[in-house]
Amino acid sequence: MSDLLASDVITPDAGKTPLLSLPDVSILKAAPMTRLSLRLREAAIPAAGEAFGAKLPVTPLGAETSAKRVALWMGPDEWTLLAPEDELQAVFDGIEDKLDGQPHSLTDISHRSEALIVSGPKASWLLNTGIFIDFSLEKFPVGTVTRTIFHKSPVMIWRTGEDTFVVEAWISFMDYVAGILVESAEELAAA
């Protein structure tokens, strides 16, 4: 399992046992975190990034990280912002104050989604059991983020290391996503 994570915001949940721990792949629940959905116009991007504490990526599929902050590109005018769970109000208020008078939408989505950390030499193989994306480092380098479908569930995939991915899904789909990942990994172990 790789210990390389892009930020200390995405960490394993210390209160949870690993969902799976095999020599070639592991699946850990990520600790709860602040999640905000931000939509705004191009002119407000620098101010929002300054208020958040990490630049907002403007390159499709991009991510920007700083100490305890992650900004993920979700579309031409949409970002998911991640921060420590206990900093929700401070982050929210800071962005709202900085963007006062500018058209934008900032929504707390912290309780909508959960994340898994999938890591190990077979992590991309495991994700490919339900996602038809080329996860080679050349095509999906570290830092790349995308929304896609895992089997029948919408997910967000973010590569945080050579063999480490964050898989985020809505809470109502997470048992399904985690269950299929564990089942597929157990088939790998049996092979």
Sequence and secondary structure as in RCSB ss.txt:
>XXXX:A:sequence
MSDLLASDVITPDAGKTPLLSLPDVSILKAAPMTRLSLRLREAAIPAAGEAFGAKLPVTPLGAETSAKRVALWMG
PDEWTLLAPEDELQAVFDGIEDKLDGQPHSLTDISHRSEALIVSGPKASWLLNTGIFIDFSLEKFPVGTVTRTIF
HKSPVMIWRTGEDTFVVEAWISFMDYVAGILVESAEELAAA
>XXXX:A:secstr
     S TTS B TTS  SEE SS EEEEB  EEEEEEEE GGGHHHHHHHHTS    STT EEEETTEEEEEEE
TTEEEEEEEGGGHHHHHHHHHHHTTTS EEEEE TTTEEEEEEESTTHHHHHTTT  S  STTTS TT EEEEEE
TTEEEEEEEEETTEEEEEEEHHHHHHHHHHHHHHHHHHHH 
